[in-house]
């Protein structure tokens, strides 16, 4: 009789048999095939080592040129008969690299940086490695990936050749990677003919901002020059050649002023001096309304202000306060409503449709929310860029608006702080529902953010509160943090991401909190943390029915805390730690019905503390350890297909202290002295709990 016990990931599986009815291989729907071999004398089966994971992943793009390649095997390995056949190539050129094996990890360290925009392949022949029993790998493996590109311009605003550009336009040049000023940055120029325009420039992330010192002239052609050496990437690489582009400014629009004495053109509406209210009485075309005073009300009276060139501003408030814009439809301008350097104004119950930006606040701040600007009950649709754009502005309120079907972001916060974004409906935008860039101290509460590319996306944004929002059906991540610290996601629902994770915390995003949220039915993980992101806390969440892991921490991300969560019915592992995810604390969680393992700790992820959890009804292992130096004490492992496994005996993990170990539902007797400790150790593959508990450990 042949008894075959395999511990393999829970994917869709095809079993292959020979003519004698013996299992010969197992194939997975993601492309992995594991071949099995038999000892003719004993008919015992051997599962040779195979590739379990790679970094970068197969098919990855934009891989850094200084990236090492890491290949993780299914078990600890040593050089096999064809170890020297492992090779990394681009085309027919072999890459000079150092190869090293450490436990189950093969590291390939290229001697020189890789070439940019280049596809590489790593070939691992059959027999390249063997397990510690001498069984050679029998399947060859090929990993391919493509490196990041050289520094180049990917986007300009305005675009090259653009016409009817607003005269107050700030120029943005976006590169394909983050930049910093180069030695020739002083030669960046904007010219009208041979006349150099006075400008100031700044760099943030991948964007070069060029801000003219004063408004440009109407109907004038301008050229922007960015010479070689003006900017460089982090490695010091600049543009390969000078770059330039041009645009032409708009013709002057008709301007109508509304001031404390009424309309400058009395034919457009009525004026009530007792309440300082100007009411439109007809639709206007290619006309800008400038409110030129404080405490003035513009009542649009459901009339429409239309721009036919897509340029200029519909309504403008500059350096004023106490003004109100209401009941107006604005279409076809650069900015439907433009507010600059102003405070304590109200924009309410307007419709902004088909402008480049619906409502644009620039440098407009209060000192408190009470005297900031208020954007209330507006409908903003079909903007070329962002629906509601708030830049360099603080202490403003954005409440009960609808921002729908804009081709950029529904709500955009850039360099904006202490704003209150509440009860808005942000749907079907081609970019992010809500985008935050260098935005700090804002509150986003009780918004519905649905069917956007990303739900809420943060870049270099800190100390924001994201509370009780419904973030649904994003194309990618529901909430994403990149290089963003000390943000709090509290309560609410994050579900239905079609291609991404519910919450993604990445690239040195530290000390963020995810608490009390329902994170369900996302295509990726419920929560994924990677890229040296540490000190993050996930507590009291319900993380359920996600199509990958419930929580995944990877790529040098340590010092995170996972506590008090309900993690149920996720397709892969409940909690997965891999690729040097160390010094994390996992405590007080209930992990149930995982399609893979309840806890899967792998890839040299050590010094993790796992205490006070209940792991039950896993389709794989309750606990699967592929590494050492972890502490696993005081947990309940209940009715899992297999309660525990430590992949190799030489891993040193701690399963008990003087007070006791863990509860293992398949090892609860005998207890002759009645001390609550089973009289015999619980011995599982590769590990041993010397003080197994006789009954489940209650929550502390």
Residue pairs with C-beta under 8 A, 6 or more apart in sequence:
2 22
2 43
2 44
2 45
4 23
4 36
4 45
6 26
6 47
7 620
7 621
7 624
7 642
7 645
8 26
8 28
8 34
9 28
9 572
9 596
9 620
10 571
10 572
10 595
10 596
10 619
10 620
11 28
11 29
11 30
12 28
12 29
13 26
13 27
13 28
13 29
14 26
14 27
14 28
15 23
15 26
16 23
16 24
16 25
16 26
16 27
17 23
17 24
18 24
22 38
23 36
23 45
24 35
24 36
25 33
25 34
25 35
25 36
26 33
26 34
26 36
27 33
27 34
32 50
32 51
33 139
34 47
34 48
34 50
34 74
34 139
35 48
35 138
35 139
36 45
36 46
36 47
36 48
37 45
37 46
37 48
37 135
37 138
38 44
38 45
38 46
39 46
46 133
46 135
47 74
48 130
48 131
48 135
48 136
48 137
48 138
48 139
49 73
49 74
49 75
49 77
49 129
49 130
49 131
49 135
49 137
50 73
50 74
50 137
50 139
50 141
51 71
51 72
51 73
51 74
51 124
51 141
52 72
52 73
52 74
52 104
53 71
53 72
53 578
53 603
54 69
54 70
54 71
54 72
54 143
55 69
55 70
55 72
55 555
55 579
56 63
56 67
56 69
56 143
56 145
57 145
58 143
58 144
58 145
59 144
59 145
60 145
60 146
61 145
61 146
62 146
62 147
62 148
62 149
63 114
63 145
63 146
63 147
63 148
64 147
64 148
65 113
65 114
65 115
65 116
65 147
65 148
65 235
66 113
66 114
67 114
67 147
68 107
68 108
68 109
68 110
69 88
69 107
69 108
69 110
69 122
69 143
70 105
70 106
70 107
70 108
70 579
71 105
71 106
71 108
71 122
71 124
71 141
71 143
72 104
72 105
72 106
72 578
72 579
72 602
72 603
73 104
73 105
73 106
73 129
73 137
74 104
75 104
75 131
75 132
75 647
75 648
76 103
76 104
76 131
76 132
76 647
76 648
77 101
77 104
77 106
77 129
77 130
77 131
77 132
77 137
78 101
78 129
78 130
78 131
78 132
79 101
79 128
79 129
79 130
80 127
80 128
80 129
80 130
80 136
80 137
81 127
81 130
81 136
82 125
82 126
82 127
82 128
82 136
83 99
83 128
83 129
85 123
85 125
85 127
85 128
86 99
86 106
86 108
86 122
86 123
86 124
86 125
86 128
87 94
87 122
87 123
88 94
88 95
88 97
88 108
88 110
88 120
88 121
88 122
88 123
89 95
89 120
89 121
89 123
90 114
90 115
90 118
90 119
90 120
90 121
95 110
95 114
95 120
96 110
96 111
96 112
97 108
97 109
97 110
97 111
98 108
98 109
98 111
99 106
99 107
99 108
99 109
100 106
100 107
100 109
101 107
101 129
102 604
103 604
103 627
103 648
104 626
104 647
105 603
105 604
106 124
106 129
108 122
114 120
114 147
115 147
116 147
116 148
116 149
116 150
117 146
117 147
117 148
117 149
117 150
118 146
118 147
119 144
119 145
119 146
120 144
120 145
120 146
120 147
121 142
121 143
121 144
122 142
122 143
122 144
123 140
123 141
123 142
124 137
124 140
124 141
124 142
124 143
125 140
126 136
126 137
126 138
126 139
126 140
127 136
127 137
127 138
128 137
129 136
129 137
130 136
130 137
132 648
148 176
148 177
149 176
149 177
150 176
150 237
150 240
151 175
151 176
151 177
151 179
151 231
151 232
151 233
151 237
151 238
151 239
151 240
152 175
152 176
152 239
152 240
153 173
153 174
153 175
153 176
153 226
153 239
153 243
154 174
154 175
154 176
155 172
155 173
155 174
156 171
156 172
156 173
156 174
156 224
156 245
157 171
157 172
157 173
157 174
158 165
158 169
158 171
158 247
159 245
159 247
160 245
160 246
160 247
161 245
161 246
161 247
162 247
162 248
163 247
163 248
163 250
164 248
164 249
164 250
164 251
164 309
164 310
164 311
165 216
165 247
165 248
165 249
165 250
165 311
166 249
166 250
166 311
166 312
166 313
166 334
166 335
167 215
167 216
167 217
167 218
167 249
167 250
168 215
168 216
169 212
169 216
169 249
170 209
170 210
170 211
170 212
171 190
171 209
171 210
171 211
171 212
171 224
172 207
172 208
172 209
172 210
173 207
173 208
173 209
173 210
173 224
173 226
174 206
174 207
174 208
175 206
175 207
175 208
175 231
175 233
176 206
177 206
177 233
177 234
178 205
178 206
178 233
178 234
179 203
179 205
179 206
179 208
179 231
179 232
179 233
180 203
180 231
180 232
180 233
180 234
181 203
181 230
181 231
181 232
182 229
182 230
182 231
182 232
182 238
183 229
184 227
184 228
184 229
184 230
185 201
185 229
185 230
185 231
187 225
187 227
187 229
187 230
188 199
188 201
188 208
188 210
188 225
188 226
188 227
188 230
189 196
189 197
189 199
189 224
189 225
190 196
190 197
190 199
190 210
190 212
190 222
190 223
190 224
190 225
191 197
191 222
191 223
191 225
192 216
192 217
192 220
192 221
192 222
193 221
197 212
197 213
197 216
197 222
198 212
198 213
198 214
199 210
199 211
199 212
199 213
200 210
200 211
200 213
201 208
201 209
201 210
201 211
202 208
202 209
202 211
203 209
203 231
204 437
204 438
205 437
205 459
205 460
208 226
208 231
210 224
216 222
216 249
217 249
218 249
218 250
218 251
218 252
219 248
219 249
219 250
219 251
219 252
220 248
220 249
221 246
221 247
221 248
222 246
222 247
222 248
222 249
223 244
223 245
223 246
224 244
224 245
224 246
224 247
225 242
225 243
225 244
226 239
226 242
226 243
226 244
227 242
228 238
228 239
228 240
228 241
228 242
229 238
229 239
230 238
230 239
231 238
231 239
232 238
250 309
250 311
250 312
251 309
253 286
253 287
253 288
253 307
253 311
253 312
254 286
254 287
254 288
255 287
255 288
255 289
255 290
256 263
256 264
256 265
256 268
256 284
256 287
256 288
256 289
256 290
257 263
257 264
257 289
257 290
257 291
257 292
258 264
258 278
258 289
258 290
258 291
258 292
258 293
258 296
258 298
259 291
259 292
259 293
259 296
260 276
260 293
260 296
262 271
262 273
262 278
263 269
263 271
263 278
267 282
268 280
268 281
268 282
268 284
268 287
269 278
269 279
269 280
269 281
269 282
269 301
270 278
270 279
270 281
271 277
271 278
271 279
272 278
272 279
275 297
276 293
276 295
276 296
276 297
277 296
277 297
277 298
277 299
278 296
278 297
278 298
278 299
279 299
279 301
280 298
280 299
280 300
280 301
280 303
280 328
281 301
281 303
282 303
283 303
283 304
283 305
283 306
284 303
284 304
284 305
284 306
285 306
285 307
285 308
286 306
286 307
286 308
286 309
286 312
287 305
288 312
288 313
288 314
288 315
288 316
288 333
289 298
289 305
289 314
289 315
289 316
290 315
290 316
290 318
291 298
291 315
291 316
291 317
291 320
291 323
291 325
292 320
293 320
293 323
294 320
294 321
294 322
294 323
295 321
295 322
295 323
296 320
296 322
296 323
296 324
297 323
297 324
297 326
298 315
298 323
298 324
298 325
298 326
298 328
299 326
299 327
299 328
300 325
300 326
300 327
300 328
300 329
300 350
301 327
301 328
302 327
302 328
302 329
303 328
303 329
304 328
304 329
304 330
304 331
305 314
305 315
305 328
305 329
305 330
305 331
305 333
306 331
306 332
307 314
307 331
307 332
307 333
307 355
308 332
309 332
310 332
310 333
310 334
310 355
310 356
310 384
311 333
311 334
312 333
312 334
313 333
313 334
313 335
313 336
313 337
313 338
314 330
314 331
314 333
314 335
314 336
314 337
314 338
314 355
315 325
315 328
315 330
315 336
315 337
315 338
316 337
316 338
316 339
316 340
317 323
317 325
317 337
317 338
317 339
317 340
317 342
317 345
318 339
318 340
318 341
318 342
319 340
319 341
319 342
320 342
320 345
321 342
321 343
321 344
321 345
321 371
322 344
322 345
323 342
323 345
323 346
324 345
324 346
324 347
324 348
325 337
325 345
325 346
325 347
325 348
325 350
326 346
326 347
326 348
326 349
326 350
327 349
327 350
328 350
328 351
329 350
329 351
329 352
329 353
330 336
330 337
330 350
330 351
330 352
330 353
330 355
331 352
331 353
331 354
331 355
332 354
332 355
333 355
333 356
334 355
334 356
334 357
335 355
335 356
335 357
335 358
335 359
335 360
336 350
336 352
336 353
336 355
336 357
336 358
336 359
336 360
336 380
337 347
337 350
337 352
337 358
337 359
337 360
338 360
338 362
339 345
339 347
339 359
339 360
339 361
339 362
339 364
339 373
340 361
340 362
340 363
340 364
341 362
341 363
341 364
342 364
342 373
343 364
343 365
343 366
343 367
343 371
343 372
343 373
344 366
344 371
344 372
344 373
345 364
345 373
345 374
346 373
346 374
346 376
347 359
347 373
347 374
347 375
347 376
347 378
348 374
348 375
348 376
348 377
348 378
349 376
349 377
349 378
350 378
350 379
351 378
351 379
351 380
351 381
352 358
352 359
352 378
352 379
352 380
352 381
352 383
352 387
353 379
353 380
353 381
353 382
354 381
354 382
354 383
355 383
355 384
356 383
356 384
356 385
357 383
357 384
357 385
357 386
357 387
357 389
358 378
358 380
358 381
358 383
358 386
358 387
358 388
358 389
358 403
358 406
359 375
359 378
359 380
359 387
359 388
359 389
360 389
360 391
361 373
361 375
361 389
361 390
361 391
361 393
361 396
362 391
362 392
362 393
363 391
363 392
363 393
364 373
364 393
364 396
365 372
365 392
365 393
365 394
365 395
365 396
366 372
366 373
366 394
366 395
366 396
367 395
368 395
369 395
369 396
369 397
369 418
369 420
371 395
372 394
372 395
372 396
372 397
372 419
373 393
373 396
373 397
374 396
374 397
374 399
375 388
375 396
375 397
375 398
375 399
375 401
376 397
376 399
376 400
376 401
377 399
377 400
377 401
378 388
378 401
378 402
379 401
379 402
379 404
380 387
380 388
380 401
380 402
380 403
380 404
380 406
381 387
381 402
381 403
381 404
381 405
381 406
382 405
382 406
382 407
383 406
383 407
383 408
384 407
384 408
385 406
385 407
385 408
385 409
386 406
386 408
386 409
386 410
386 411
386 412
386 431
386 435
387 403
387 404
387 406
387 408
387 409
387 410
387 411
387 412
387 426
387 429
388 398
388 401
388 403
388 410
388 411
388 412
389 409
389 412
389 414
390 396
390 398
390 411
390 412
390 413
390 414
390 416
390 419
391 412
391 413
391 414
391 415
391 416
392 414
392 415
392 416
393 416
393 419
394 416
394 417
394 418
394 419
395 418
395 419
396 416
396 419
396 420
397 419
397 420
397 422
398 411
398 419
398 420
398 421
398 422
398 424
399 420
399 421
399 422
399 423
399 424
400 422
400 423
400 424
401 424
401 425
402 424
402 425
402 426
402 427
403 410
403 411
403 424
403 425
403 426
403 427
403 429
404 410
404 425
404 426
404 427
404 428
404 429
405 427
405 428
405 429
406 429
406 430
406 431
407 429
407 430
407 431
408 429
408 430
408 431
409 429
409 431
409 432
409 433
409 434
409 435
410 424
410 426
410 427
410 429
410 431
410 432
410 433
410 434
410 449
410 452
411 421
411 424
411 426
411 433
411 434
411 435
412 432
412 434
412 435
412 437
413 419
413 421
413 434
413 435
413 436
413 437
413 439
413 442
413 461
414 435
414 436
414 437
414 438
414 439
415 437
415 438
415 439
416 436
416 439
416 442
417 439
417 440
417 441
417 442
418 440
418 441
418 442
419 439
419 442
419 443
420 442
420 443
420 445
421 434
421 442
421 443
421 444
421 445
421 447
422 443
422 444
422 445
422 446
422 447
423 445
423 446
423 447
424 447
424 448
425 447
425 448
425 450
426 433
426 434
426 447
426 448
426 449
426 450
426 452
427 433
427 448
427 449
427 450
427 451
427 452
428 450
428 451
428 452
429 452
429 453
430 452
430 453
431 452
431 453
431 454
432 452
432 453
432 454
432 455
432 456
432 457
433 449
433 450
433 452
433 454
433 455
433 456
433 471
433 474
434 444
434 447
434 449
434 455
434 456
434 457
435 454
435 457
435 459
436 442
436 456
436 457
436 458
436 459
436 461
436 464
436 484
437 458
437 459
437 460
437 461
438 459
438 460
438 461
439 458
439 461
439 464
440 461
440 462
440 463
440 464
441 462
441 463
441 464
442 464
442 465
443 464
443 465
443 467
444 456
444 464
444 465
444 466
444 467
444 469
445 465
445 466
445 467
445 468
445 469
446 467
446 468
446 469
447 469
447 470
448 469
448 470
448 472
449 455
449 456
449 469
449 470
449 471
449 472
449 474
450 470
450 471
450 472
450 473
451 472
451 473
451 474
452 474
452 475
453 474
453 475
453 476
454 474
454 475
454 476
454 477
454 478
454 480
454 500
455 471
455 472
455 474
455 477
455 478
455 479
455 480
455 494
455 497
456 466
456 469
456 471
456 478
456 479
456 480
457 477
457 479
457 480
457 482
458 464
458 479
458 480
458 481
458 482
458 484
458 487
459 482
459 483
459 484
460 482
460 483
460 484
461 481
461 484
461 487
462 484
462 485
462 486
462 487
463 485
463 486
463 487
464 487
464 488
465 487
465 488
465 490
466 479
466 487
466 488
466 489
466 490
466 492
467 488
467 489
467 490
467 491
467 492
468 490
468 491
468 492
469 492
469 493
470 492
470 493
471 478
471 479
471 492
471 493
471 494
471 495
472 478
472 493
472 495
472 496
473 495
473 496
473 497
473 498
474 496
474 497
474 498
474 500
475 497
475 498
475 499
475 500
476 497
476 498
476 499
476 500
477 497
477 500
477 501
477 502
477 503
477 504
478 494
478 495
478 497
478 500
478 501
478 502
478 503
478 519
478 522
479 489
479 494
479 502
479 503
479 504
480 503
480 504
480 506
481 487
481 504
481 505
481 506
481 509
481 512
482 506
482 507
482 509
483 507
483 508
483 509
484 509
484 512
485 509
485 510
485 511
485 512
486 510
486 511
486 512
487 512
487 513
488 512
488 513
488 515
489 503
489 512
489 513
489 514
489 515
489 517
490 513
490 515
490 516
490 517
491 515
491 516
491 517
492 517
492 518
493 517
493 518
493 520
494 502
494 503
494 517
494 518
494 519
494 520
494 522
495 502
495 518
495 519
495 520
495 521
495 522
496 520
496 521
496 522
497 522
497 523
497 524
498 523
499 523
499 524
500 522
500 523
500 524
501 522
501 524
501 525
501 526
501 527
501 528
501 546
501 548
502 519
502 520
502 522
502 524
502 525
502 526
502 527
502 543
502 546
503 514
503 517
503 519
503 526
503 527
503 528
504 527
504 528
504 529
505 512
505 527
505 528
505 529
505 530
505 533
505 536
506 528
506 529
506 530
506 531
506 533
507 531
507 532
507 533
508 531
508 532
508 533
509 531
509 533
509 536
510 533
510 534
510 535
510 536
511 534
511 535
511 536
512 536
512 537
513 536
513 537
513 538
513 539
514 527
514 536
514 537
514 538
514 539
514 541
515 537
515 538
515 539
515 540
515 541
516 539
516 540
516 541
517 541
517 542
518 541
518 542
518 544
519 526
519 527
519 541
519 542
519 543
519 544
519 546
520 526
520 542
520 543
520 544
520 545
520 546
521 544
521 545
521 546
521 547
522 546
522 547
523 546
523 547
523 548
524 546
524 547
524 548
525 546
525 548
525 549
525 550
525 551
525 552
525 570
525 576
526 541
526 543
526 544
526 546
526 549
526 550
526 551
526 567
526 570
527 538
527 541
527 543
527 550
527 551
527 552
528 549
528 551
528 552
528 553
528 554
529 536
529 551
529 552
529 553
529 554
529 557
529 560
530 552
530 553
530 554
530 555
530 557
530 579
531 555
531 556
531 557
532 555
532 556
532 557
533 557
533 560
534 557
534 558
534 559
534 560
535 559
535 560
536 560
536 561
537 560
537 561
537 563
538 551
538 560
538 561
538 562
538 563
538 565
539 561
539 562
539 563
539 564
539 565
540 563
540 564
540 565
541 565
541 566
542 565
542 566
542 568
543 550
543 551
543 565
543 566
543 567
543 568
543 570
544 550
544 566
544 567
544 568
544 569
544 570
545 568
545 569
545 570
545 571
546 570
546 571
547 570
547 571
547 572
548 570
548 571
548 572
549 570
549 572
549 573
549 574
549 575
549 576
549 596
550 565
550 567
550 568
550 570
550 573
550 574
550 575
550 591
550 594
551 562
551 565
551 567
551 574
551 575
551 576
552 573
552 575
552 576
552 577
552 578
553 560
553 576
553 577
553 578
553 581
553 584
553 605
554 576
554 577
554 578
554 579
554 581
554 603
555 579
555 580
555 581
556 579
556 580
556 581
557 581
557 584
558 580
558 581
558 582
558 583
558 584
558 607
559 583
559 584
560 584
560 585
561 584
561 585
561 586
561 587
562 575
562 584
562 585
562 586
562 587
562 589
563 585
563 586
563 587
563 588
563 589
564 587
564 588
564 589
565 589
565 590
566 589
566 590
567 574
567 575
567 589
567 590
567 591
567 592
567 594
568 590
568 591
568 592
568 593
569 592
569 593
569 594
570 594
570 595
571 595
571 596
572 594
572 595
572 596
573 594
573 596
573 597
573 598
573 599
573 600
573 620
574 591
574 592
574 594
574 596
574 597
574 598
574 599
574 615
574 618
575 586
575 589
575 591
575 598
575 599
575 600
576 596
576 597
576 600
576 602
577 584
577 599
577 600
577 601
577 602
577 603
577 605
577 608
578 600
578 601
578 602
578 603
578 605
579 603
579 604
579 605
580 603
580 604
580 605
581 603
581 605
581 608
582 604
582 605
582 606
582 607
582 608
583 607
583 608
584 605
584 608
584 609
585 608
585 609
586 599
586 608
586 609
586 610
586 611
586 613
587 609
587 610
587 611
587 612
587 613
588 611
588 612
588 613
588 699
588 700
589 613
589 614
590 613
590 614
590 616
591 598
591 599
591 613
591 614
591 615
591 616
591 618
592 598
592 614
592 615
592 616
592 617
592 618
593 616
593 617
593 618
593 619
594 618
594 619
594 620
595 619
595 620
596 618
596 619
596 620
597 618
597 620
597 621
597 622
597 623
597 624
598 615
598 616
598 618
598 620
598 621
598 622
598 623
598 637
598 640
599 610
599 613
599 615
599 622
599 623
599 624
600 621
600 624
600 626
601 608
601 610
601 623
601 624
601 625
601 626
601 627
601 630
602 624
602 625
602 626
602 627
603 626
603 627
604 627
605 627
605 630
606 627
606 628
606 629
606 630
607 629
607 630
608 630
608 631
609 630
609 631
610 623
610 630
610 631
610 632
610 633
610 635
611 631
611 632
611 633
611 634
611 635
612 634
612 635
612 697
612 699
612 700
613 635
613 636
614 635
614 636
614 638
614 696
615 622
615 623
615 635
615 636
615 637
615 638
615 640
616 622
616 636
616 637
616 638
616 639
616 640
617 638
617 639
617 640
618 640
618 641
619 641
620 640
620 641
620 642
621 640
621 641
621 642
621 643
621 644
621 645
622 637
622 638
622 640
622 642
622 643
622 644
623 632
623 635
623 637
623 643
623 644
623 645
624 645
624 647
625 632
625 645
625 646
625 647
625 651
625 653
625 686
625 687
626 647
626 651
627 651
628 650
628 651
628 652
628 653
629 652
629 653
630 653
630 654
631 653
631 654
632 653
632 654
632 655
632 662
633 654
633 655
633 656
633 657
633 660
633 661
633 662
634 660
634 661
634 662
634 697
635 662
635 663
635 697
636 662
636 663
636 665
636 696
636 697
637 643
637 644
637 662
637 663
637 664
637 665
638 663
638 665
638 696
639 665
640 665
642 684
643 664
643 665
643 666
643 667
643 684
644 664
644 682
644 684
644 685
644 687
644 689
645 684
645 685
645 686
645 687
646 653
646 684
646 685
646 686
646 687
647 686
648 686
649 686
649 687
651 686
651 687
653 687
655 661
655 662
655 687
655 688
655 689
655 690
656 662
656 689
656 690
656 691
656 692
657 691
659 691
660 676
660 677
660 691
660 692
660 693
661 677
661 682
661 689
661 690
661 691
661 692
661 693
662 682
662 689
662 692
662 693
662 697
663 692
663 693
663 694
663 695
663 696
663 697
664 682
664 684
664 689
664 692
664 693
667 678
667 682
667 692
668 678
668 692
668 693
668 694
668 695
669 678
669 694
670 678
670 679
670 680
671 677
671 678
671 679
671 694
672 679
673 679
676 693
676 694
676 695
677 691
677 692
677 693
677 694
678 691
678 692
678 693
678 694
681 688
681 689
681 690
681 691
681 692
682 688
682 689
682 692
